[in-house]
Amino acid sequence: MYRIRSEKRGLIQFKFNEIQVKLFKYLKVRNFRKLRPMILKARKEGVTTFFALFYLDDTMFTPNTTSVLIAHTQKDVIKLFKIVKLAYRNCPDVIELGDGRKWRKPKADYDNVNELTFGSINSTIYIALAGRGGTVNNLHISEASKIPENVVDERMAAIMESVPNIDFGSNISIETTANGMGGWFHDMWTLAEVGDSEFDPLFFSWLQKESNRLTPPKNWKPSELTKGKRNKAKKHFGVTLRRDQLFWWEQRKKRMRHLMDQEHPTTPGDAFLSSAIQIFDGEMLKDIKSSPHICIRKGWKIFEEPKKGRRYIVTGDPSEGVHGDNSAGIVLDAFTLKEVAIYYDNKTPPKEFAQKLVYIATRYNMAMIAPERNNHGHTVIEELKRTYDNIFVEINTTGKKNKKTKRLGWHTNKRTRDLILDKLVEYFDDGTYEPVSAIIKNEMFNFITNGSGKREARSGKHDDAIMALAIALQIATMPKRSFEVYSLD
């Protein structure tokens, strides 16, 4: 009956996918009234479209009906209205019902400002950021966890109050991908899970959608992380994932990085734990045993002595040295990608920190030093230039003429921060890197995504060692043609 825009950019007849079939069964068992589904889902499963068309259908077929769809951004308000308006415009003008009667599509008297009003039957459907007052018979809240924290409680209380008691046949549906623990949706979901709510918790994992498949090469073998997801699916759902499902997950994980479990969760726990909060898998971290240092030299905790002929990278994230952030230094074995020494102190001023870097780099086969040049890093670099012969030089190409600029040290900005953190997360997830130092392990436990989506230390914690490590991993795996080395000569 309805037409929607397909992923291939065409108009197609709306047909249920696997998730929508399950939703329809949920509705049918309840005779399409007194609905209270609370849906935690993976991305692009068609849940929003399903309820948009269901409530449009109910609004056109049932006189005196008001249906409201709440979105979390104005952009999504427009997007949802386009779905509703497209379905309405392409709906047949006349439909012969099962009892022989003919239904005629009501004329939309008012089809702008994201609203369709059918005056002949006194029914309305609209999309907005919040309710407009009056009685609402059908309410759908889309991406509930993404509604800003400073308005969500007031907004939800107001719109919920406009919906009559469930005994009057009203419908409320709520759906979202997760967005961390705490907050309005997580609190509501927790109550629903234990039966202390009017809502029915429904979870739809990525593995329930048939199109989440990708044919793997014949010689492909799943990574340890992928095997872990396979085992989790078996434990929680009793299903054995096929190779094409595992390959799809592994390839999508490479694209989504730290957001994979938030956007495509395997279990509800995956969704909430990864979405906000912890970047590095807590279960994996718990299984990793930190190594004790074998000695301390000039403040450096040594885990492994230098090996003849081995290439090492020394990185430093300096601080002011006045009991705030830490000056963090890492010595990374470029072959094994493990830290072999770490410096971590909040009382070391920049000039002294530069001397610490020179000391350890000299000891580890005259290793290349790559100090972060942000803030106090400039003082460190100036000191290094006077005394050391092997300093990382960053090369950037800009402009239409591909002009090259060269500067000593590593510069961390939004782009490069995401770049190095993505690599660290990828290497941790696939087992390429495991923390040796308890300092790094503890920082990983407290490294989160904050409310604005930035990855950083939890309030009151530090990420200085993580940043020094991420820079070291990036430089250790860069092709030599992509940087230069400063020499005293």
Number of C-alpha atoms within 10 A of each C-alpha: 12 18 20 22 15 11 8 7 8 9 14 13 13 16 13 13 16 14 19 19 13 14 18 16 12 15 17 11 9 11 11 16 18 17 21 20 22 24 23 27 28 28 17 13 19 16 21 23 17 20 23 24 20 16 24 24 17 18 25 26 16 13 15 15 20 24 24 26 26 25 24 19 16 12 9 17 20 15 14 23 23 16 17 26 20 16 22 24 13 14 15 13 12 11 14 10 9 7 6 8 9 11 14 13 16 18 16 19 13 13 15 12 12 18 19 25 21 22 15 12 16 14 21 23 26 23 27 22 18 18 21 13 10 11 15 23 24 27 27 23 26 27 23 25 24 20 23 15 12 8 9 19 14 11 16 17 10 15 20 14 14 16 21 16 13 15 8 11 15 18 22 24 19 26 23 21 28 30 26 23 19 13 16 17 26 18 11 17 21 15 16 18 14 9 12 12 14 14 20 19 21 20 18 22 21 23 21 13 17 11 13 15 16 16 11 16 10 6 5 9 13 16 14 12 16 19 15 12 18 21 16 16 18 13 11 10 11 10 13 13 15 10 18 15 21 24 22 17 23 21 14 15 19 12 12 15 17 24 18 21 24 25 23 24 27 25 22 20 14 17 26 22 20 26 26 25 22 23 22 23 17 14 8 13 17 11 8 13 13 17 11 12 17 11 13 13 12 9 12 22 19 21 20 14 12 17 11 8 8 13 17 28 26 32 32 33 30 32 24 19 19 11 11 12 19 23 24 24 31 32 31 25 24 18 11 12 21 23 26 22 27 28 24 21 19 16 17 20 19 22 20 15 28 26 16 19 27 23 16 24 21 15 12 25 16 18 24 25 33 29 29 23 20 16 13 18 24 18 18 25 22 13 18 22 16 9 12 22 19 21 22 23 20 19 16 13 11 10 7 6 7 9 9 11 11 12 15 23 24 24 18 16 10 9 8 14 15 14 15 21 22 19 17 23 19 18 15 18 21 15 13 13 17 21 21 20 22 15 18 22 21 18 20 23 18 21 23 23 22 17 14 7 13 12 20 22 20 17 10 6 13 21 22 24 27 26 25 27 31 22 30 31 25 16 23 19 12 10 8 10 7 11 16 16 16 17 11 11 4
